[in-house]
Amino acid sequence: MPTREEVYTIVRETVVSSISKYIRNRRNVVPNFQILDLIIPTERKIRSVVGGMETSLGTTLWEPLAKAIARSNGFEVINSNLQAPANMPAILQNTVQMLIEGRNNKNVTYNAQYCHDRIKESCQNFLINPINDFIPAPKGFGVDIWLKKGGIDYFFDTKTVQANVGSYARCFVQVLNWYSYFYSKYPSGNAFSRIVFPYNPYGEIDFWSKTIGKGWPLEPYNEGWVQDDFWDFISGIENTYSIIYQAFNSISETGDLEDVIQEIFYGNSQ
């Protein structure tokens, strides 16, 4: 288990490295013309870069940060993606569809544990009759962060904290698909899947009470984790997000990213 100081160093170094890399990769990217370029070209360029970073925060920042922290706590990071059966067996396809319909109908039986168990159960036949042909998971159903520890495979995907209509329905289906892909290939394995919201934009107010539709049909905690649900788990220490917050503040105060920001936004360094 890392110390708080070690986590702080990991966060600081990862944030500076990840953001620097992203900004420099944008150096020669020319955004599509908009009429406002004629009036506020610098501001438009800044918006393009910042907007792109906001959209890609999962892969640009949260993913490398989570992997670095997890490694420090003894997790194995699997640098590959889940594979899906080339032809989804009918028994598994029907099970997943039944679970989606049951949750959408707000049947209390179809909670997170029940959904997991039914998918694993439906895959036990593949111990005797294994599936031999697998392909990469369909676009949108891959895994950002695949960790392994103590014989359990952990699947995580970081999402924007400002969800849109339909986002949580897609998240729920994503969790079910992770289980179906994993257990179809490893019927005797153990999988643990969560959608991750890396921080709570509502401060001390409960995330689920404020987010659109209260997160439904995704089940809070058992299918979706917010802030320290995730960070404390992978670090093994309490209040890990406070360390992340402190590191971000420190980077701002010391100006560690000032040169690269000046370079990309204004074409010079200070």
ROTORKOL-579981 format. One record per residue (C-alpha): x, y, z; residue in one letter; residue number from 1. Coordinates in steps of 0.05 Angstrom, whole numbers, plus 5000, padded with zeros to 4 digits. Each point is the difference from the previous one (the first is absolute). Layout:
X  Y  Z  A  NUM $
...
END
This chain:
5000  5000  5000  M  1 $
5029  5068  4982  P  2 $
5007  5058  5048  T  3 $
4961  5065  4991  R  4 $
5065  5034  4979  E  5 $
5012  4947  4947  E  6 $
4930  5007  4972  V  7 $
5009  5076  4999  Y  8 $
5064  4992  4959  T  9 $
4967  4951  4952  I  10 $
4941  5047  4990  V  11 $
5043  5062  4989  R  12 $
5047  4966  4951  E  13 $
4944  4966  4962  T  14 $
4958  5063  4993  V  15 $
5058  5043  4976  V  16 $
5023  4946  4951  S  17 $
4931  4984  4973  S  18 $
4977  5071  4990  I  19 $
5067  5021  4969  S  20 $
4997  4942  4952  K  21 $
4928  5016  4980  Y  22 $
5013  5074  4989  I  23 $
5063  4988  4959  R  24 $
4965  4949  4957  N  25 $
4950  5055  4984  R  26 $
5055  5049  4977  R  27 $
4987  4991  4926  N  28 $
4926  4984  5002  V  29 $
4960  5053  4962  V  30 $
4927  5003  5023  P  31 $
4945  5008  4948  N  32 $
4987  5073  4983  F  33 $
4945  5036  5038  Q  34 $
4979  5072  4987  I  35 $
5023  5020  5070  L  36 $
5072  4985  4979  D  37 $
4998  5068  4966  L  38 $
4985  5035  5065  I  39 $
5029  4958  5057  I  40 $
5050  4952  4968  P  41 $
5042  4989  5063  T  42 $
4939  4986  5043  E  43 $
4973  4952  4947  R  44 $
5065  4962  5000  K  45 $
5000  4995  5075  I  46 $
4928  4975  4999  R  47 $
5018  4947  4948  S  48 $
5058  4973  5041  V  49 $
4964  5002  5067  V  50 $
4936  4971  4971  G  51 $
5038  4943  4969  G  52 $
5035  4986  5066  M  53 $
4934  5001  5038  E  54 $
4972  4949  4951  T  55 $
5060  4954  5005  S  56 $
5014  5006  5074  L  57 $
4988  4925  5009  G  58 $
5056  4978  4955  T  59 $
5043  5063  5007  T  60 $
5002  5004  5076  L  61 $
4957  4954  5043  W  62 $
5021  4935  4966  E  63 $
5076  5009  5007  P  64 $
4991  5028  5070  L  65 $
4957  4941  5023  A  66 $
5049  4950  4971  K  67 $
5060  5034  5033  A  68 $
4966  5001  5068  I  69 $
4975  4928  4993  A  70 $
5070  4975  4983  R  71 $
5027  5032  5064  S  72 $
4949  4959  5039  N  73 $
5017  4933  4970  G  74 $
4949  4996  4945  F  75 $
5020  4969  4934  E  76 $
4981  5046  4942  V  77 $
4975  4960  4939  I  78 $
5020  5039  4939  N  79 $
4951  4967  4953  S  80 $
4925  5003  4989  N  81 $
4943  4951  5010  L  82 $
4981  4957  4942  Q  83 $
4929  4980  4982  A  84 $
4976  4935  4969  P  85 $
5001  5006  4924  A  86 $
4930  4971  5002  N  87 $
4964  5014  5065  M  88 $
4968  4935  5025  P  89 $
4924  5006  5003  A  90 $
4997  4980  5073  I  91 $
5046  5057  5019  L  92 $
4968  5051  4953  Q  93 $
4931  4983  5027  N  94 $
5024  5005  5072  T  95 $
5029  5069  4990  V  96 $
4937  5024  4964  Q  97 $
4956  4972  5056  M  98 $
5042  5037  5052  L  99 $
4995  5066  4962  I  100 $
4925  4993  4994  E  101 $
4992  4981  5073  G  102 $
5040  5061  5023  R  103 $
4963  5046  4952  N  104 $
4934  4975  5028  N  105 $
5026  5018  5070  K  106 $
4992  4929  5025  N  107 $
5038  5001  5067  V  108 $
5023  4928  4987  T  109 $
5047  5025  4946  Y  110 $
5051  5032  5045  N  111 $
5075  5003  4987  A  112 $
5017  4934  5035  Q  113 $
4943  4963  4966  Y  114 $
5022  5025  4931  C  115 $
5072  4979  5012  H  116 $
4981  4932  5026  D  117 $
4952  4984  4944  R  118 $
5052  5017  4947  I  119 $
5053  4958  5034  K  120 $
4951  4943  5008  E  121 $
4981  5001  4927  S  122 $
5074  4995  4981  C  123 $
5014  4937  5040  Q  124 $
4983  4957  4940  N  125 $
5062  5028  4966  F  126 $
5043  4962  5049  L  127 $
4979  4936  4963  I  128 $
4989  5031  4931  N  129 $
5049  5059  4997  P  130 $
4993  5056  4950  I  131 $
5060  5000  4954  N  132 $
4989  5062  4957  D  133 $
5007  5068  5032  F  134 $
5005  5070  4970  I  135 $
5014  5069  5029  P  136 $
4942  5028  5041  A  137 $
4953  5045  4959  P  138 $
5016  5074  5000  K  139 $
4973  5032  5064  G  140 $
5003  4936  5040  F  141 $
5074  4995  5013  G  142 $
5034  5009  5067  V  143 $
5042  5061  5018  D  144 $
5032  4970  5062  I  145 $
5010  4926  5010  W  146 $
5032  4980  5066  L  147 $
5014  4934  5032  K  148 $
5014  4981  5072  K  149 $
4985  4941  5045  G  150 $
4970  4958  4944  G  151 $
4948  5054  4982  I  152 $
4997  5038  4935  D  153 $
4978  5072  5009  Y  154 $
4969  5040  4944  F  155 $
4992  5075  5003  F  156 $
4981  5055  4952  D  157 $
5002  5074  5019  T  158 $
4942  5043  4978  K  159 $
4984  5074  4999  T  160 $
4969  5024  5065  V  161 $
4949  5040  4960  Q  162 $
4958  4944  4970  A  163 $
4952  5009  4942  N  164 $
4932  4968  4989  V  165 $
5012  4927  4985  G  166 $
5071  4998  5028  S  167 $
4983  4957  5060  Y  168 $
4960  4951  4957  A  169 $
5062  4990  4957  R  170 $
5043  4993  5062  C  171 $
4955  4945  5027  F  172 $
5003  4962  4934  V  173 $
5075  5009  4999  Q  174 $
5007  4967  5068  V  175 $
4957  4941  4978  L  176 $
5041  4992  4936  N  177 $
5066  5000  5039  W  178 $
4974  4942  5042  Y  179 $
4974  4962  4939  S  180 $
5065  5009  4962  Y  181 $
5044  4980  5059  F  182 $
4961  4940  5024  Y  183 $
4989  4974  4929  S  184 $
5076  4993  4995  K  185 $
5016  4986  5073  Y  186 $
4938  4965  5030  P  187 $
5036  4982  5064  S  188 $
5029  5070  5010  G  189 $
4978  5056  5046  N  190 $
4983  5068  4972  A  191 $
4985  5066  5034  F  192 $
4975  5059  4957  S  193 $
4986  5072  5016  R  194 $
4986  5064  4961  I  195 $
5042  5055  5032  V  196 $
4984  5073  5010  F  197 $
5068  5026  5021  P  198 $
4976  5059  5042  Y  199 $
4935  5028  5028  N  200 $
4985  5068  4968  P  201 $
4947  5012  5054  Y  202 $
5049  5003  5058  G  203 $
4970  4974  5064  E  204 $
4932  4986  4968  I  205 $
4988  4927  4981  D  206 $
5018  4990  4927  F  207 $
4943  4952  4986  W  208 $
4947  5046  5028  S  209 $
5022  5056  4952  K  210 $
5018  4963  4936  T  211 $
4949  4991  4945  I  212 $
4948  4948  5017  G  213 $
5039  4983  5063  K  214 $
5043  4955  4957  G  215 $
4945  4952  4981  W  216 $
5004  4946  4973  P  217 $
5072  4995  5026  L  218 $
5001  4977  5072  E  219 $
5039  5048  5045  P  220 $
5062  4970  5033  Y  221 $
4987  4929  4975  N  222 $
5008  5021  4927  E  223 $
5023  5072  5004  G  224 $
5054  5030  5044  W  225 $
5011  5074  5016  V  226 $
5065  5033  5021  Q  227 $
5031  4964  5060  D  228 $
4958  4937  4988  D  229 $
5050  4989  4945  F  230 $
5063  5037  5020  W  231 $
5002  4971  5071  D  232 $
4990  4930  4971  F  233 $
5059  5002  4952  I  234 $
5046  5038  5048  S  235 $
4982  4962  5063  G  236 $
4999  5064  5041  I  237 $
4944  5046  5023  E  238 $
4981  5067  4969  N  239 $
5044  4991  4939  T  240 $
4961  5052  4961  Y  241 $
5023  5053  5049  S  242 $
5072  4983  4980  I  243 $
4981  5007  4926  I  244 $
4967  5067  5014  Y  245 $
5061  5023  5039  Q  246 $
5046  4980  4942  A  247 $
4958  5039  4949  F  248 $
5002  5061  5045  N  249 $
5075  4994  5007  S  250 $
5010  4996  4925  I  251 $
4959  5063  4991  S  252 $
5038  5037  5054  E  253 $
5070  4980  4977  T  254 $
4985  5011  4926  G  255 $
5029  4933  4979  D  256 $
4958  5000  4937  L  257 $
5007  5075  4985  E  258 $
5052  4992  4945  D  259 $
4963  4949  4960  V  260 $
4935  5038  5008  I  261 $
5032  5065  4976  Q  262 $
5031  4963  4942  E  263 $
4936  4969  4973  I  264 $
4953  5056  5015  F  265 $
5041  5062  4986  Y  266 $
5060  4975  4961  G  267 $
5053  5020  5050  N  268 $
5028  4982  5068  S  269 $
5006  5041  5063  Q  270 $
END
